[in-house]
Amino acid sequence: MKLIVAIAAVFACGGAILAHAADDAAAEALVKKSKCLTCHSVDKKKDGPSFKTTAEKYKGKADAEQKLYTHLTTHPEVEVDGKEEKHDSLKTTDDKEIRNVIAWILSR
């Protein structure tokens, strides 16, 4: 009986790992589709901050998710090379997909 429980636990953990990987893959695909990687990278500064820098900036802040949600969906003005430019939004209106990208950014 203990063996069956142990095997079930292994499969459950493996499923959770695969589900997390699928979320990461979906977030990365949407980031690519939205051309975020033109100005941002995961761990290096480009025209925009890296996702790692963004995660560090918002770490432990209660409003982190909402601030990023607003930033990624409302075309805010951002400064690039001393000029104001409109920041593009994610190429989706699906709330679940947007929140998945935000979770992915904050986990960097």
C-alpha positions as protocol buffer text, in pm:
chain_id: "A"
residue {
  index: 1
  type: MET
  ca { x: 0 y: 0 z: 0 }
}
residue {
  index: 2
  type: LYS
  ca { x: 283 y: 241 z: 86 }
}
residue {
  index: 3
  type: LEU
  ca { x: 436 y: 168 z: -254 }
}
residue {
  index: 4
  type: ILE
  ca { x: 116 y: 271 z: -433 }
}
residue {
  index: 5
  type: VAL
  ca { x: 102 y: 596 z: -235 }
}
residue {
  index: 6
  type: ALA
  ca { x: 469 y: 664 z: -312 }
}
residue {
  index: 7
  type: ILE
  ca { x: 418 y: 602 z: -685 }
}
residue {
  index: 8
  type: ALA
  ca { x: 110 y: 824 z: -687 }
}
residue {
  index: 9
  type: ALA
  ca { x: 309 y: 1103 z: -518 }
}
residue {
  index: 10
  type: VAL
  ca { x: 585 y: 1079 z: -779 }
}
residue {
  index: 11
  type: PHE
  ca { x: 332 y: 1104 z: -1062 }
}
residue {
  index: 12
  type: ALA
  ca { x: 157 y: 1396 z: -894 }
}
residue {
  index: 13
  type: CYS
  ca { x: 483 y: 1589 z: -855 }
}
residue {
  index: 14
  type: GLY
  ca { x: 584 y: 1512 z: -1211 }
}
residue {
  index: 15
  type: GLY
  ca { x: 249 y: 1642 z: -1334 }
}
residue {
  index: 16
  type: ALA
  ca { x: 297 y: 1965 z: -1142 }
}
residue {
  index: 17
  type: ILE
  ca { x: 642 y: 2012 z: -1294 }
}
residue {
  index: 18
  type: LEU
  ca { x: 505 y: 1953 z: -1644 }
}
residue {
  index: 19
  type: ALA
  ca { x: 216 y: 2193 z: -1584 }
}
residue {
  index: 20
  type: HIS
  ca { x: 462 y: 2462 z: -1472 }
}
residue {
  index: 21
  type: ALA
  ca { x: 677 y: 2404 z: -1780 }
}
residue {
  index: 22
  type: ALA
  ca { x: 371 y: 2440 z: -2004 }
}
residue {
  index: 23
  type: ASP
  ca { x: 292 y: 2776 z: -1837 }
}
residue {
  index: 24
  type: ASP
  ca { x: 650 y: 2891 z: -1894 }
}
residue {
  index: 25
  type: ALA
  ca { x: 631 y: 2780 z: -2256 }
}
residue {
  index: 26
  type: ALA
  ca { x: 303 y: 2966 z: -2307 }
}
residue {
  index: 27
  type: ALA
  ca { x: 443 y: 3282 z: -2146 }
}
residue {
  index: 28
  type: GLU
  ca { x: 760 y: 3267 z: -2355 }
}
residue {
  index: 29
  type: ALA
  ca { x: 556 y: 3214 z: -2672 }
}
residue {
  index: 30
  type: LEU
  ca { x: 336 y: 3517 z: -2596 }
}
residue {
  index: 31
  type: VAL
  ca { x: 639 y: 3731 z: -2509 }
}
residue {
  index: 32
  type: LYS
  ca { x: 792 y: 3637 z: -2847 }
}
residue {
  index: 33
  type: LYS
  ca { x: 465 y: 3690 z: -3036 }
}
residue {
  index: 34
  type: SER
  ca { x: 426 y: 4032 z: -2871 }
}
residue {
  index: 35
  type: LYS
  ca { x: 786 y: 4123 z: -2969 }
}
residue {
  index: 36
  type: CYS
  ca { x: 881 y: 4202 z: -2608 }
}
residue {
  index: 37
  type: LEU
  ca { x: 1226 y: 4058 z: -2674 }
}
residue {
  index: 38
  type: THR
  ca { x: 1299 y: 4343 z: -2914 }
}
residue {
  index: 39
  type: CYS
  ca { x: 1358 y: 4572 z: -2614 }
}
residue {
  index: 40
  type: HIS
  ca { x: 1382 y: 4330 z: -2319 }
}
residue {
  index: 41
  type: SER
  ca { x: 1566 y: 4009 z: -2237 }
}
residue {
  index: 42
  type: VAL
  ca { x: 1544 y: 3769 z: -1949 }
}
residue {
  index: 43
  type: ASP
  ca { x: 1868 y: 3871 z: -1778 }
}
residue {
  index: 44
  type: LYS
  ca { x: 2039 y: 4150 z: -1975 }
}
residue {
  index: 45
  type: LYS
  ca { x: 1950 y: 4517 z: -2019 }
}
residue {
  index: 46
  type: LYS
  ca { x: 1857 y: 4621 z: -2370 }
}
residue {
  index: 47
  type: ASP
  ca { x: 1649 y: 4932 z: -2450 }
}
residue {
  index: 48
  type: GLY
  ca { x: 1422 y: 4820 z: -2166 }
}
residue {
  index: 49
  type: PRO
  ca { x: 1504 y: 4652 z: -1836 }
}
residue {
  index: 50
  type: SER
  ca { x: 1557 y: 4278 z: -1819 }
}
residue {
  index: 51
  type: PHE
  ca { x: 1275 y: 4066 z: -1679 }
}
residue {
  index: 52
  type: LYS
  ca { x: 1512 y: 3974 z: -1396 }
}
residue {
  index: 53
  type: THR
  ca { x: 1554 y: 4343 z: -1306 }
}
residue {
  index: 54
  type: THR
  ca { x: 1178 y: 4392 z: -1319 }
}
residue {
  index: 55
  type: ALA
  ca { x: 1125 y: 4092 z: -1090 }
}
residue {
  index: 56
  type: GLU
  ca { x: 1379 y: 4233 z: -843 }
}
residue {
  index: 57
  type: LYS
  ca { x: 1212 y: 4577 z: -853 }
}
residue {
  index: 58
  type: TYR
  ca { x: 872 y: 4434 z: -763 }
}
residue {
  index: 59
  type: LYS
  ca { x: 984 y: 4156 z: -526 }
}
residue {
  index: 60
  type: GLY
  ca { x: 774 y: 4160 z: -208 }
}
residue {
  index: 61
  type: LYS
  ca { x: 547 y: 4442 z: -327 }
}
residue {
  index: 62
  type: ALA
  ca { x: 176 y: 4377 z: -286 }
}
residue {
  index: 63
  type: ASP
  ca { x: 84 y: 4578 z: -596 }
}
residue {
  index: 64
  type: ALA
  ca { x: 343 y: 4418 z: -827 }
}
residue {
  index: 65
  type: GLU
  ca { x: 96 y: 4210 z: -1026 }
}
residue {
  index: 66
  type: GLN
  ca { x: -147 y: 4500 z: -1076 }
}
residue {
  index: 67
  type: LYS
  ca { x: 126 y: 4746 z: -1178 }
}
residue {
  index: 68
  type: LEU
  ca { x: 261 y: 4503 z: -1438 }
}
residue {
  index: 69
  type: TYR
  ca { x: -92 y: 4422 z: -1558 }
}
residue {
  index: 70
  type: THR
  ca { x: -155 y: 4793 z: -1620 }
}
residue {
  index: 71
  type: HIS
  ca { x: 184 y: 4837 z: -1787 }
}
residue {
  index: 72
  type: LEU
  ca { x: 136 y: 4539 z: -2018 }
}
residue {
  index: 73
  type: THR
  ca { x: -220 y: 4625 z: -2125 }
}
residue {
  index: 74
  type: THR
  ca { x: -254 y: 5006 z: -2153 }
}
residue {
  index: 75
  type: HIS
  ca { x: 22 y: 5132 z: -2388 }
}
residue {
  index: 76
  type: PRO
  ca { x: 190 y: 5359 z: -2130 }
}
residue {
  index: 77
  type: GLU
  ca { x: 452 y: 5616 z: -2224 }
}
residue {
  index: 78
  type: VAL
  ca { x: 808 y: 5498 z: -2150 }
}
residue {
  index: 79
  type: GLU
  ca { x: 1142 y: 5670 z: -2195 }
}
residue {
  index: 80
  type: VAL
  ca { x: 1381 y: 5515 z: -2447 }
}
residue {
  index: 81
  type: ASP
  ca { x: 1707 y: 5694 z: -2526 }
}
residue {
  index: 82
  type: GLY
  ca { x: 1569 y: 6015 z: -2375 }
}
residue {
  index: 83
  type: LYS
  ca { x: 1252 y: 6009 z: -2587 }
}
residue {
  index: 84
  type: GLU
  ca { x: 897 y: 5925 z: -2480 }
}
residue {
  index: 85
  type: GLU
  ca { x: 754 y: 5626 z: -2666 }
}
residue {
  index: 86
  type: LYS
  ca { x: 437 y: 5422 z: -2633 }
}
residue {
  index: 87
  type: HIS
  ca { x: 502 y: 5081 z: -2481 }
}
residue {
  index: 88
  type: ASP
  ca { x: 330 y: 4807 z: -2680 }
}
residue {
  index: 89
  type: SER
  ca { x: 80 y: 4584 z: -2506 }
}
residue {
  index: 90
  type: LEU
  ca { x: 80 y: 4207 z: -2502 }
}
residue {
  index: 91
  type: LYS
  ca { x: -81 y: 4064 z: -2814 }
}
residue {
  index: 92
  type: THR
  ca { x: -373 y: 3914 z: -2623 }
}
residue {
  index: 93
  type: THR
  ca { x: -676 y: 4024 z: -2427 }
}
residue {
  index: 94
  type: ASP
  ca { x: -706 y: 3692 z: -2243 }
}
residue {
  index: 95
  type: ASP
  ca { x: -674 y: 3766 z: -1870 }
}
residue {
  index: 96
  type: LYS
  ca { x: -531 y: 3421 z: -1793 }
}
residue {
  index: 97
  type: GLU
  ca { x: -258 y: 3460 z: -2057 }
}
residue {
  index: 98
  type: ILE
  ca { x: -168 y: 3810 z: -1933 }
}
residue {
  index: 99
  type: ARG
  ca { x: -147 y: 3694 z: -1571 }
}
residue {
  index: 100
  type: ASN
  ca { x: 63 y: 3395 z: -1680 }
}
residue {
  index: 101
  type: VAL
  ca { x: 317 y: 3629 z: -1843 }
}
residue {
  index: 102
  type: ILE
  ca { x: 322 y: 3846 z: -1530 }
}
residue {
  index: 103
  type: ALA
  ca { x: 385 y: 3540 z: -1310 }
}
residue {
  index: 104
  type: TRP
  ca { x: 661 y: 3434 z: -1550 }
}
residue {
  index: 105
  type: ILE
  ca { x: 828 y: 3776 z: -1536 }
}
residue {
  index: 106
  type: LEU
  ca { x: 805 y: 3792 z: -1157 }
}
residue {
  index: 107
  type: SER
  ca { x: 958 y: 3443 z: -1126 }
}
residue {
  index: 108
  type: ARG
  ca { x: 1277 y: 3536 z: -1311 }
}
